Amino acid sequence: MPPRKRVLRKILNPPIINGFKPYGQKSGKLNSELVNLLYEEYEAIRLSDYDTLNHHQASVIMGVSRPTFTRIYASALQKVAKAFVEGRQIAIKGGQVYFDSDWYHCNTCKCYFNNPEKEKTVENCSLCGSQQVKEFDYTYNETGIKHCNDLCVCPSCGFKQKHECGINCNKHICPTCGARMKRTF
């Protein structure tokens, strides 16, 4: 029996940093292997420790059950402790997540910004005004590889459409023949 598919975890904002590096006299001589803190683990620490929410409140915000939130939080604490004790760098990346609103990245000034007005299209950077703006790629699997560039395909007639992150393809009905869509990888 195949393992159950993981539900995407909701993240309110992307982290403002990509990780941490240890410093001190022995920092270069210690283990150089990175500790990878997933986006959902970062969010669990932020909600529980920074925003001081209890696990039930935080689990509702992330769209997961309370026991799942507790497992994510425990994993995050274990990774942070390992990095502190062993003097390792922490990289924040990966995970099966989606953001609360659409986020964009400016290639000119390298800033990230969101678009709370979903009916308006983003054409310029909100900080520098550049038109070198693209939608922020945020959905990753555990290994840090994007997986949301997939397609939903109709098994009956072959009709294809872009996959919507966080929504199962079988929830869509083919507009040409009425069959349920399936996902291609």
N, CA and C atoms as a LAMMPS dump frame, in Angstrom:
ITEM: TIMESTEP
0
ITEM: NUMBER OF ATOMS
555
ITEM: BOX BOUNDS ff ff ff
-5.0000000000000000e+02 5.0000000000000000e+02
-5.0000000000000000e+02 5.0000000000000000e+02
-5.0000000000000000e+02 5.0000000000000000e+02
ITEM: ATOMS id mol type element x y z
1 1 1 N 0.846 -1.173 0
2 1 2 C 0 0 0
3 1 3 C 0.897 1.245 0
4 2 1 N 0.642 2.188 -0.925
5 2 2 C 1.494 3.384 -0.994
6 2 3 C 1.274 4.278 0.233
7 3 1 N 2.293 5.036 0.631
8 3 2 C 2.134 5.928 1.777
9 3 3 C 1.125 7.03 1.467
10 4 1 N 0.494 7.51 2.505
11 4 2 C -0.501 8.563 2.361
12 4 3 C 0.172 9.859 1.918
13 5 1 N -0.481 10.598 1.015
14 5 2 C 0.055 11.873 0.538
15 5 3 C -0.023 12.909 1.651
16 6 1 N 1.03 13.692 1.784
17 6 2 C 1.047 14.735 2.8
18 6 3 C 0.19 15.919 2.375
19 7 1 N -0.489 16.51 3.337
20 7 2 C -1.274 17.717 3.104
21 7 3 C -0.314 18.902 3.135
22 8 1 N -0.477 19.843 2.21
23 8 2 C 0.358 21.045 2.22
24 8 3 C 0.089 21.857 3.479
25 9 1 N 1.138 22.377 4.068
26 9 2 C 1.016 23.19 5.277
27 9 3 C 0.974 24.659 4.889
28 10 1 N 0.088 25.428 5.522
29 10 2 C -0.058 26.85 5.201
30 10 3 C 0.962 27.667 5.991
31 11 1 N 1.707 28.49 5.273
32 11 2 C 2.701 29.38 5.863
33 11 3 C 2.231 30.806 5.607
34 12 1 N 2.233 31.639 6.656
35 12 2 C 1.738 33 6.48
36 12 3 C 2.672 33.85 5.634
37 13 1 N 3.981 33.78 5.879
38 13 2 C 4.969 34.562 5.142
39 13 3 C 6.226 33.733 4.951
40 14 1 N 6.967 33.967 3.874
41 14 2 C 8.25 33.274 3.756
42 14 3 C 9.224 33.839 4.785
43 15 1 N 10.195 33.038 5.242
44 15 2 C 11.172 33.569 6.2
45 15 3 C 11.982 34.706 5.58
46 16 1 N 12.379 35.667 6.4
47 16 2 C 13.134 36.809 5.886
48 16 3 C 14.608 36.475 5.695
49 17 1 N 15.035 35.303 6.184
50 17 2 C 16.419 34.855 6.038
51 17 3 C 16.431 33.452 5.445
52 18 1 N 17.586 33.022 4.963
53 18 2 C 17.723 31.674 4.4
54 18 3 C 18.385 30.71 5.364
55 19 1 N 18.868 31.19 6.513
56 19 2 C 19.504 30.31 7.478
57 19 3 C 20.394 31.059 8.442
58 20 1 N 21.199 30.302 9.19
59 20 2 C 22.13 30.844 10.179
60 20 3 C 23.477 30.158 10.043
61 21 1 N 24.541 30.898 10.406
62 21 2 C 25.88 30.331 10.446
63 21 3 C 26.438 30.528 11.849
64 22 1 N 27.132 29.516 12.377
65 22 2 C 27.78 29.698 13.682
66 22 3 C 29.024 30.58 13.531
67 23 1 N 29.409 31.237 14.603
68 23 2 C 30.634 32.016 14.558
69 23 3 C 31.417 31.757 15.839
70 24 1 N 32.681 32.077 15.804
71 24 2 C 33.558 31.853 16.945
72 24 3 C 34.869 31.265 16.468
73 25 1 N 35.746 30.976 17.403
74 25 2 C 37.084 30.493 17.072
75 25 3 C 37.061 29.141 16.376
76 26 1 N 36.166 28.251 16.776
77 26 2 C 36.143 26.892 16.234
78 26 3 C 35.076 26.688 15.169
79 27 1 N 34.388 27.729 14.743
80 27 2 C 33.256 27.55 13.819
81 27 3 C 33.673 26.959 12.484
82 28 1 N 34.849 27.272 11.973
83 28 2 C 35.298 26.714 10.708
84 28 3 C 35.816 25.295 10.82
85 29 1 N 36.165 24.87 12.046
86 29 2 C 36.746 23.546 12.246
87 29 3 C 35.704 22.488 12.581
88 30 1 N 34.5 22.912 12.873
89 30 2 C 33.455 21.965 13.255
90 30 3 C 32.813 21.342 12.022
91 31 1 N 31.833 20.491 12.256
92 31 2 C 31.145 19.775 11.179
93 31 3 C 30.531 20.772 10.195
94 32 1 N 30.855 20.618 8.925
95 32 2 C 30.38 21.57 7.923
96 32 3 C 29.06 21.149 7.279
97 33 1 N 28.491 20.028 7.697
98 33 2 C 27.232 19.56 7.127
99 33 3 C 26.08 20.449 7.601
100 34 1 N 25.228 20.852 6.66
101 34 2 C 24.086 21.719 6.981
102 34 3 C 22.977 20.952 7.693
103 35 1 N 22.243 21.661 8.533
104 35 2 C 20.996 21.158 9.091
105 35 3 C 19.887 21.857 8.313
106 36 1 N 19.023 21.082 7.652
107 36 2 C 17.959 21.659 6.828
108 36 3 C 16.676 21.781 7.645
109 37 1 N 16.278 23.007 7.942
110 37 2 C 15.034 23.29 8.64
111 37 3 C 13.978 23.583 7.581
112 38 1 N 12.949 22.744 7.498
113 38 2 C 11.904 22.923 6.493
114 38 3 C 11.061 24.154 6.811
115 39 1 N 10.413 24.699 5.775
116 39 2 C 9.559 25.874 5.975
117 39 3 C 8.493 25.63 7.039
118 40 1 N 7.881 24.452 7.039
119 40 2 C 6.827 24.193 8.031
120 40 3 C 7.4 24.112 9.444
121 41 1 N 8.658 23.671 9.574
122 41 2 C 9.289 23.634 10.897
123 41 3 C 9.623 25.047 11.367
124 42 1 N 10.097 25.87 10.442
125 42 2 C 10.317 27.281 10.765
126 42 3 C 9.01 27.929 11.236
127 43 1 N 7.929 27.667 10.499
128 43 2 C 6.629 28.256 10.836
129 43 3 C 6.137 27.767 12.191
130 44 1 N 6.378 26.507 12.521
131 44 2 C 5.969 25.971 13.814
132 44 3 C 6.688 26.683 14.952
133 45 1 N 7.995 26.921 14.791
134 45 2 C 8.745 27.652 15.824
135 45 3 C 8.242 29.085 15.913
136 46 1 N 7.996 29.708 14.759
137 46 2 C 7.519 31.096 14.763
138 46 3 C 6.184 31.225 15.478
139 47 1 N 5.244 30.344 15.139
140 47 2 C 3.91 30.432 15.744
141 47 3 C 3.935 30.115 17.234
142 48 1 N 4.655 29.07 17.604
143 48 2 C 4.64 28.614 18.988
144 48 3 C 5.51 29.469 19.905
145 49 1 N 6.727 29.783 19.481
146 49 2 C 7.663 30.481 20.361
147 49 3 C 7.68 31.997 20.164
148 50 1 N 7.579 32.457 18.93
149 50 2 C 7.623 33.899 18.673
150 50 3 C 6.252 34.543 18.903
151 51 1 N 5.207 33.942 18.319
152 51 2 C 3.857 34.477 18.492
153 51 3 C 3.174 33.961 19.758
154 52 1 N 3.812 33.062 20.482
155 52 2 C 3.341 32.461 21.74
156 52 3 C 1.923 31.886 21.648
157 53 1 N 1.658 31.163 20.581
158 53 2 C 0.386 30.467 20.449
159 53 3 C 0.527 29.06 21.005
160 54 1 N -0.585 28.503 21.506
161 54 2 C -0.504 27.104 21.923
162 54 3 C -0.582 26.221 20.682
163 55 1 N -0.332 24.927 20.852
164 55 2 C -0.25 24.037 19.695
165 55 3 C -1.576 23.926 18.945
166 56 1 N -2.677 23.992 19.668
167 56 2 C -3.97 23.915 18.984
168 56 3 C -4.186 25.14 18.095
169 57 1 N -3.936 26.324 18.626
170 57 2 C -4.114 27.555 17.847
171 57 3 C -3.188 27.559 16.623
172 58 1 N -1.947 27.157 16.813
173 58 2 C -0.983 27.14 15.712
174 58 3 C -1.362 26.105 14.654
175 59 1 N -1.878 24.958 15.082
176 59 2 C -2.263 23.921 14.118
177 59 3 C -3.422 24.383 13.241
178 60 1 N -4.344 25.147 13.816
179 60 2 C -5.466 25.68 13.036
180 60 3 C -4.943 26.651 11.982
181 61 1 N -3.993 27.49 12.338
182 61 2 C -3.428 28.455 11.396
183 61 3 C -2.698 27.743 10.257
184 62 1 N -1.965 26.66 10.582
185 62 2 C -1.204 25.936 9.558
186 62 3 C -2.063 24.961 8.764
187 63 1 N -3.279 24.704 9.209
188 63 2 C -4.166 23.799 8.478
189 63 3 C -3.819 22.334 8.649
190 64 1 N -3.262 21.972 9.824
191 64 2 C -2.935 20.581 10.126
192 64 3 C -3.562 20.218 11.47
193 65 1 N -3.54 18.939 11.799
194 65 2 C -4.067 18.516 13.1
195 65 3 C -3.089 18.91 14.204
196 66 1 N -3.577 18.936 15.443
197 66 2 C -2.705 19.289 16.558
198 66 3 C -1.567 18.289 16.743
199 67 1 N -1.823 16.96 16.649
200 67 2 C -0.697 16.026 16.762
201 67 3 C 0.348 16.203 15.641
202 68 1 N -0.115 16.508 14.433
203 68 2 C 0.825 16.75 13.335
204 68 3 C 1.659 17.99 13.62
205 69 1 N 1.025 19.042 14.114
206 69 2 C 1.768 20.253 14.464
207 69 3 C 2.825 19.936 15.524
208 70 1 N 2.455 19.145 16.522
209 70 2 C 3.389 18.795 17.585
210 70 3 C 4.585 18.022 17.03
211 71 1 N 4.351 17.128 16.08
212 71 2 C 5.458 16.394 15.456
213 71 3 C 6.368 17.337 14.661
214 72 1 N 5.773 18.275 13.922
215 72 2 C 6.56 19.246 13.159
216 72 3 C 7.402 20.099 14.108
217 73 1 N 6.792 20.562 15.193
218 73 2 C 7.474 21.408 16.178
219 73 3 C 8.614 20.65 16.852
220 74 1 N 8.373 19.396 17.235
221 74 2 C 9.41 18.586 17.887
222 74 3 C 10.586 18.356 16.94
223 75 1 N 10.31 18.104 15.674
224 75 2 C 11.362 17.92 14.684
225 75 3 C 12.184 19.197 14.538
226 76 1 N 11.517 20.345 14.534
227 76 2 C 12.212 21.627 14.411
228 76 3 C 13.126 21.866 15.6
229 77 1 N 12.632 21.616 16.807
230 77 2 C 13.451 21.822 17.999
231 77 3 C 14.668 20.896 18.001
232 78 1 N 14.471 19.652 17.569
233 78 2 C 15.571 18.698 17.522
234 78 3 C 16.647 19.156 16.531
235 79 1 N 16.232 19.675 15.384
236 79 2 C 17.189 20.151 14.388
237 79 3 C 17.951 21.383 14.881
238 80 1 N 17.254 22.317 15.531
239 80 2 C 17.908 23.52 16.049
240 80 3 C 18.901 23.132 17.147
241 81 1 N 18.508 22.214 18.026
242 81 2 C 19.406 21.766 19.095
243 81 3 C 20.649 21.098 18.501
244 82 1 N 20.467 20.277 17.487
245 82 2 C 21.599 19.605 16.835
246 82 3 C 22.562 20.637 16.25
247 83 1 N 22.013 21.669 15.601
248 83 2 C 22.855 22.709 15.007
249 83 3 C 23.619 23.476 16.086
250 84 1 N 22.973 23.789 17.2
251 84 2 C 23.635 24.531 18.274
252 84 3 C 24.74 23.702 18.92
253 85 1 N 24.423 22.474 19.265
254 85 2 C 25.379 21.635 19.989
255 85 3 C 26.564 21.25 19.111
256 86 1 N 26.317 20.929 17.842
257 86 2 C 27.38 20.469 16.956
258 86 3 C 28.005 21.596 16.133
259 87 1 N 27.527 22.823 16.301
260 87 2 C 28.09 23.963 15.589
261 87 3 C 27.857 23.924 14.09
262 88 1 N 26.691 23.455 13.669
263 88 2 C 26.379 23.344 12.238
264 88 3 C 25.585 24.554 11.758
265 89 1 N 25.654 24.783 10.45
266 89 2 C 24.839 25.833 9.835
267 89 3 C 23.403 25.34 9.705
268 90 1 N 22.447 26.271 9.745
269 90 2 C 21.04 25.96 9.529
270 90 3 C 20.62 26.594 8.217
271 91 1 N 20.04 25.79 7.326
272 91 2 C 19.474 26.299 6.077
273 91 3 C 17.959 26.125 6.16
274 92 1 N 17.204 27.17 5.844
275 92 2 C 15.747 27.103 5.871
276 92 3 C 15.27 26.98 4.435
277 93 1 N 14.833 25.781 4.064
278 93 2 C 14.356 25.558 2.696
279 93 3 C 13.589 24.244 2.651
280 94 1 N 12.758 24.127 1.627
281 94 2 C 12.059 22.872 1.373
282 94 3 C 10.795 22.706 2.2
283 95 1 N 10.155 21.591 1.997
284 95 2 C 8.912 21.285 2.688
285 95 3 C 7.731 21.365 1.743
286 96 1 N 6.634 20.807 2.155
287 96 2 C 5.422 20.844 1.339
288 96 3 C 4.513 21.926 1.914
289 97 1 N 4.66 23.136 1.362
290 97 2 C 3.974 24.292 1.912
291 97 3 C 3.32 25.122 0.818
292 98 1 N 2.415 25.99 1.23
293 98 2 C 1.905 27.047 0.368
294 98 3 C 1.737 28.281 1.236
295 99 1 N 1.852 29.459 0.628
296 99 2 C 1.748 30.687 1.382
297 99 3 C 0.313 31.201 1.382
298 100 1 N -0.007 31.972 2.428
299 100 2 C -1.351 32.473 2.634
300 100 3 C -1.804 33.373 1.494
301 101 1 N -0.907 34.131 0.903
302 101 2 C -1.25 34.975 -0.23
303 101 3 C -0.166 34.808 -1.291
304 102 1 N -0.401 35.338 -2.475
305 102 2 C 0.575 35.226 -3.551
306 102 3 C 1.777 36.117 -3.262
307 103 1 N 2.968 35.554 -3.354
308 103 2 C 4.198 36.294 -3.115
309 103 3 C 4.974 36.414 -4.407
310 104 1 N 5.705 37.511 -4.538
311 104 2 C 6.468 37.808 -5.74
312 104 3 C 7.906 38.155 -5.361
313 105 1 N 8.799 37.983 -6.332
314 105 2 C 10.217 38.264 -6.125
315 105 3 C 10.688 39.202 -7.224
316 106 1 N 11.375 40.269 -6.832
317 106 2 C 11.931 41.23 -7.798
318 106 3 C 13.371 40.829 -8.088
319 107 1 N 13.691 40.63 -9.366
320 107 2 C 15.053 40.252 -9.742
321 107 3 C 16.019 41.432 -9.688
322 108 1 N 15.511 42.669 -9.665
323 108 2 C 16.367 43.848 -9.637
324 108 3 C 16.852 44.149 -8.221
325 109 1 N 15.916 44.344 -7.279
326 109 2 C 16.308 44.703 -5.906
327 109 3 C 16.276 43.51 -4.951
328 110 1 N 15.893 42.336 -5.448
329 110 2 C 15.894 41.075 -4.693
330 110 3 C 14.914 41.06 -3.518
331 111 1 N 13.911 41.931 -3.53
332 111 2 C 12.947 41.936 -2.428
333 111 3 C 11.803 40.961 -2.712
334 112 1 N 11.11 40.563 -1.655
335 112 2 C 9.921 39.732 -1.741
336 112 3 C 8.741 40.572 -1.277
337 113 1 N 7.63 40.466 -1.958
338 113 2 C 6.44 41.199 -1.554
339 113 3 C 5.211 40.394 -1.936
340 114 1 N 4.111 40.664 -1.24
341 114 2 C 2.894 39.908 -1.542
342 114 3 C 1.873 40.788 -2.24
343 115 1 N 0.816 40.16 -2.701
344 115 2 C -0.249 40.846 -3.421
345 115 3 C -1.574 40.523 -2.742
346 116 1 N -1.959 41.31 -1.738
347 116 2 C -3.226 41.016 -1.058
348 116 3 C -4.458 41.287 -1.935
349 117 1 N -4.31 42.132 -2.957
350 117 2 C -5.421 42.43 -3.858
351 117 3 C -5.354 41.468 -5.038
352 118 1 N -5.97 40.298 -4.884
353 118 2 C -5.844 39.225 -5.87
354 118 3 C -6.444 39.585 -7.232
355 119 1 N -7.376 40.539 -7.27
356 119 2 C -7.982 40.906 -8.548
357 119 3 C -7.053 41.76 -9.407
358 120 1 N -6.019 42.375 -8.801
359 120 2 C -5.049 43.18 -9.54
360 120 3 C -3.825 42.332 -9.862
361 121 1 N -3.332 42.459 -11.095
362 121 2 C -2.117 41.739 -11.471
363 121 3 C -0.892 42.568 -11.086
364 122 1 N 0.158 41.901 -10.693
365 122 2 C 1.397 42.574 -10.311
366 122 3 C 2.254 42.742 -11.55
367 123 1 N 2.596 43.99 -11.861
368 123 2 C 3.422 44.284 -13.021
369 123 3 C 4.757 44.895 -12.62
370 124 1 N 4.78 45.629 -11.496
371 124 2 C 5.987 46.314 -11.051
372 124 3 C 6.305 45.929 -9.615
373 125 1 N 7.588 46.025 -9.274
374 125 2 C 8.03 45.8 -7.906
375 125 3 C 7.476 46.917 -7.025
376 126 1 N 6.974 46.566 -5.865
377 126 2 C 6.406 47.581 -4.977
378 126 3 C 7.475 48.432 -4.31
379 127 1 N 8.741 48.003 -4.345
380 127 2 C 9.808 48.766 -3.719
381 127 3 C 10.569 49.635 -4.714
382 128 1 N 11.052 49.03 -5.818
383 128 2 C 11.891 49.792 -6.761
384 128 3 C 11.174 50.143 -8.063
385 129 1 N 9.996 49.572 -8.328
386 129 2 C 9.247 49.874 -9.53
387 129 3 C 9.673 49.092 -10.762
388 130 1 N 10.64 48.189 -10.617
389 130 2 C 11.14 47.405 -11.744
390 130 3 C 10.066 46.467 -12.284
391 131 1 N 10.151 46.153 -13.566
392 131 2 C 9.222 45.2 -14.164
393 131 3 C 9.791 43.784 -14.179
394 132 1 N 10.971 43.592 -13.584
395 132 2 C 11.605 42.276 -13.497
396 132 3 C 11.049 41.508 -12.295
397 133 1 N 9.758 41.24 -12.327
398 133 2 C 9.056 40.606 -11.216
399 133 3 C 8.553 39.241 -11.664
400 134 1 N 8.707 38.257 -10.793
401 134 2 C 8.146 36.938 -11.083
402 134 3 C 7.483 36.397 -9.825
403 135 1 N 6.56 35.474 -10.024
404 135 2 C 5.878 34.855 -8.892
405 135 3 C 6.87 34.011 -8.109
406 136 1 N 6.811 34.096 -6.789
407 136 2 C 7.737 33.378 -5.917
408 136 3 C 7.416 31.891 -5.942
409 137 1 N 8.418 31.044 -6.276
410 137 2 C 8.251 29.593 -6.274
411 137 3 C 8.424 29.101 -4.852
412 138 1 N 7.385 28.525 -4.281
413 138 2 C 7.436 28.199 -2.871
414 138 3 C 7.106 26.767 -2.53
415 139 1 N 6.577 25.984 -3.41
416 139 2 C 6.155 24.652 -3.047
417 139 3 C 7.25 23.649 -3.38
418 140 1 N 7.739 22.955 -2.384
419 140 2 C 8.849 22.026 -2.528
420 140 3 C 8.479 20.706 -1.877
421 141 1 N 9.139 19.642 -2.286
422 141 2 C 9.003 18.396 -1.542
423 141 3 C 10.112 18.334 -0.503
424 142 1 N 10.252 17.213 0.199
425 142 2 C 11.204 17.132 1.3
426 142 3 C 12.648 17.349 0.861
427 143 1 N 12.973 17.052 -0.372
428 143 2 C 14.346 17.199 -0.849
429 143 3 C 14.624 18.596 -1.388
430 144 1 N 13.646 19.495 -1.35
431 144 2 C 13.847 20.862 -1.817
432 144 3 C 13.598 21.043 -3.3
433 145 1 N 12.995 20.058 -3.967
434 145 2 C 12.734 20.156 -5.399
435 145 3 C 11.3 20.627 -5.614
436 146 1 N 11.124 21.649 -6.472
437 146 2 C 9.782 22.125 -6.777
438 146 3 C 8.969 21.014 -7.4
439 147 1 N 7.686 20.946 -7.021
440 147 2 C 6.848 19.943 -7.654
441 147 3 C 5.556 20.524 -8.192
442 148 1 N 5.418 21.817 -8.195
443 148 2 C 4.152 22.406 -8.587
444 148 3 C 4.114 22.847 -10.042
445 149 1 N 5.059 22.43 -10.854
446 149 2 C 5.006 22.715 -12.277
447 149 3 C 4.389 21.545 -13.023
448 150 1 N 3.633 20.722 -12.312
449 150 2 C 3.01 19.546 -12.884
450 150 3 C 1.749 19.924 -13.646
451 151 1 N 1.184 18.946 -14.315
452 151 2 C -0.055 19.139 -15.061
453 151 3 C -1.128 18.201 -14.534
454 152 1 N -2.374 18.621 -14.674
455 152 2 C -3.517 17.744 -14.476
456 152 3 C -3.943 17.297 -15.876
457 153 1 N -4.152 15.995 -16.056
458 153 2 C -4.49 15.472 -17.372
459 153 3 C -5.736 14.6 -17.257
460 154 1 N -6.55 14.637 -18.301
461 154 2 C -7.744 13.793 -18.352
462 154 3 C -7.331 12.42 -18.89
463 155 1 N -7.606 11.333 -18.157
464 155 2 C -7.225 10.01 -18.647
465 155 3 C -8.071 9.56 -19.842
466 156 1 N -9.238 10.167 -20.038
467 156 2 C -10.118 9.761 -21.138
468 156 3 C -9.747 10.42 -22.465
469 157 1 N -9.659 11.77 -22.461
470 157 2 C -9.447 12.476 -23.726
471 157 3 C -8.066 13.107 -23.863
472 158 1 N -7.271 13.154 -22.774
473 158 2 C -5.927 13.713 -22.847
474 158 3 C -5.852 15.214 -22.636
475 159 1 N -6.951 15.885 -22.301
476 159 2 C -6.943 17.321 -22.035
477 159 3 C -5.99 17.613 -20.873
478 160 1 N -5.181 18.686 -20.983
479 160 2 C -4.216 19.037 -19.942
480 160 3 C -4.455 20.459 -19.457
481 161 1 N -4.196 20.666 -18.172
482 161 2 C -4.237 22.01 -17.599
483 161 3 C -3.191 22.081 -16.497
484 162 1 N -2.76 23.302 -16.15
485 162 2 C -1.733 23.498 -15.124
486 162 3 C -2.279 23.05 -13.774
487 163 1 N -1.451 22.334 -13.018
488 163 2 C -1.832 21.871 -11.686
489 163 3 C -1.88 23.038 -10.714
490 164 1 N -2.895 23.091 -9.863
491 164 2 C -3.005 24.109 -8.827
492 164 3 C -2.447 23.529 -7.539
493 165 1 N -1.421 24.182 -6.971
494 165 2 C -0.792 23.686 -5.75
495 165 3 C -1.806 23.606 -4.616
496 166 1 N -1.797 22.491 -3.911
497 166 2 C -2.668 22.317 -2.757
498 166 3 C -4.041 21.782 -3.078
499 167 1 N -4.374 21.597 -4.355
500 167 2 C -5.689 21.087 -4.741
501 167 3 C -5.486 19.794 -5.517
502 168 1 N -6.113 18.715 -5.058
503 168 2 C -5.988 17.435 -5.743
504 168 3 C -6.595 17.527 -7.132
505 169 1 N -5.902 16.945 -8.112
506 169 2 C -6.377 16.974 -9.491
507 169 3 C -7.729 16.284 -9.642
508 170 1 N -7.98 15.239 -8.835
509 170 2 C -9.246 14.524 -8.978
510 170 3 C -10.444 15.351 -8.515
511 171 1 N -10.217 16.534 -7.983
512 171 2 C -11.311 17.457 -7.636
513 171 3 C -11.791 18.214 -8.874
514 172 1 N -10.962 18.218 -9.939
515 172 2 C -11.312 18.91 -11.177
516 172 3 C -11.993 17.945 -12.149
517 173 1 N -12.939 18.475 -12.896
518 173 2 C -13.638 17.724 -13.941
519 173 3 C -13.157 18.239 -15.293
520 174 1 N -12.869 17.328 -16.19
521 174 2 C -12.417 17.695 -17.531
522 174 3 C -13.514 18.505 -18.232
523 175 1 N -13.183 19.699 -18.78
524 175 2 C -14.194 20.514 -19.451
525 175 3 C -14.657 19.933 -20.795
526 176 1 N -13.88 19.029 -21.364
527 176 2 C -14.273 18.487 -22.67
528 176 3 C -15.118 17.224 -22.569
529 177 1 N -14.761 16.299 -21.637
530 177 2 C -15.502 15.033 -21.591
531 177 3 C -16.179 14.751 -20.246
532 178 1 N -15.873 15.518 -19.205
533 178 2 C -16.547 15.347 -17.917
534 178 3 C -15.909 14.318 -16.988
535 179 1 N -14.763 13.735 -17.357
536 179 2 C -14.087 12.75 -16.487
537 179 3 C -13.265 13.471 -15.433
538 180 1 N -12.938 12.753 -14.371
539 180 2 C -12.072 13.34 -13.314
540 180 3 C -10.625 13.386 -13.808
541 181 1 N -9.942 14.479 -13.468
542 181 2 C -8.563 14.681 -13.905
543 181 3 C -7.618 13.863 -13.043
544 182 1 N -6.415 13.581 -13.558
545 182 2 C -5.342 12.91 -12.817
546 182 3 C -4.082 13.745 -12.961
547 183 1 N -3.162 13.556 -12.025
548 183 2 C -1.927 14.351 -12.017
549 183 3 C -0.808 13.629 -12.766
550 184 1 N -0.016 14.415 -13.517
551 184 2 C 1.194 13.886 -14.142
552 184 3 C 2.384 14.465 -13.437
553 185 1 N 3.481 13.722 -13.361
554 185 2 C 4.69 14.191 -12.687
555 185 3 C 5.806 14.353 -13.673
